Amino acid sequence: MQAAAKEAGKDYEIFATSASDIDNQLEHGHADVLMLGPQVAYMQGDVKKKTDKAGIPMTVINMQDYGMMNGKNVLATAEELLGDK
């Protein structure tokens, strides 16, 4: 994602964190969008309640994009969530 953003001339801060750190990241306003890896998709319901409360869009990363490390597609999904096109 970072390489795809750089290639597109976008200066985004993109980072990964553990599932156990989601509450901390939301509490401190460190995220504009939250994307879960497909391996933790089972957490989507609980996390969605938290992101809705924080006003942050969220989704689960497409399994194929994740597996193929297709940062361009994952970045496009994040931008769609943010309304950036």
GISUL-V15500 format. One record per residue. N is the residue number from 1. RES is the residue in three letters. D_CENTER is the distance of its C-alpha to the mean C-alpha in whole Angstrom. Layout:
n=N res=RES d_center=D_CENTER
n=N res=RES d_center=D_CENTER
//
This chain:
n=1 res=MET d_center=10
n=2 res=GLN d_center=12
n=3 res=ALA d_center=15
n=4 res=ALA d_center=14
n=5 res=ALA d_center=14
n=6 res=LYS d_center=17
n=7 res=GLU d_center=19
n=8 res=ALA d_center=18
n=9 res=GLY d_center=19
n=10 res=LYS d_center=16
n=11 res=ASP d_center=16
n=12 res=TYR d_center=12
n=13 res=GLU d_center=11
n=14 res=ILE d_center=8
n=15 res=PHE d_center=9
n=16 res=ALA d_center=8
n=17 res=THR d_center=10
n=18 res=SER d_center=12
n=19 res=ALA d_center=12
n=20 res=SER d_center=15
n=21 res=ASP d_center=14
n=22 res=ILE d_center=11
n=23 res=ASP d_center=14
n=24 res=ASN d_center=15
n=25 res=GLN d_center=12
n=26 res=LEU d_center=12
n=27 res=GLU d_center=16
n=28 res=HIS d_center=16
n=29 res=GLY d_center=14
n=30 res=HIS d_center=12
n=31 res=ALA d_center=8
n=32 res=ASP d_center=8
n=33 res=VAL d_center=5
n=34 res=LEU d_center=3
n=35 res=MET d_center=3
n=36 res=LEU d_center=6
n=37 res=GLY d_center=8
n=38 res=PRO d_center=11
n=39 res=GLN d_center=14
n=40 res=VAL d_center=13
n=41 res=ALA d_center=12
n=42 res=TYR d_center=15
n=43 res=MET d_center=14
n=44 res=GLN d_center=12
n=45 res=GLY d_center=15
n=46 res=ASP d_center=15
n=47 res=VAL d_center=12
n=48 res=LYS d_center=12
n=49 res=LYS d_center=15
n=50 res=LYS d_center=14
n=51 res=THR d_center=11
n=52 res=ASP d_center=14
n=53 res=LYS d_center=16
n=54 res=ALA d_center=14
n=55 res=GLY d_center=14
n=56 res=ILE d_center=10
n=57 res=PRO d_center=8
n=58 res=MET d_center=6
n=59 res=THR d_center=7
n=60 res=VAL d_center=8
n=61 res=ILE d_center=7
n=62 res=ASN d_center=11
n=63 res=MET d_center=13
n=64 res=GLN d_center=15
n=65 res=ASP d_center=13
n=66 res=TYR d_center=12
n=67 res=GLY d_center=15
n=68 res=MET d_center=16
n=69 res=MET d_center=14
n=70 res=ASN d_center=14
n=71 res=GLY d_center=11
n=72 res=LYS d_center=13
n=73 res=ASN d_center=12
n=74 res=VAL d_center=8
n=75 res=LEU d_center=9
n=76 res=ALA d_center=11
n=77 res=THR d_center=9
n=78 res=ALA d_center=6
n=79 res=GLU d_center=10
n=80 res=GLU d_center=11
n=81 res=LEU d_center=9
n=82 res=LEU d_center=10
n=83 res=GLY d_center=14
n=84 res=ASP d_center=14
n=85 res=LYS d_center=16
//
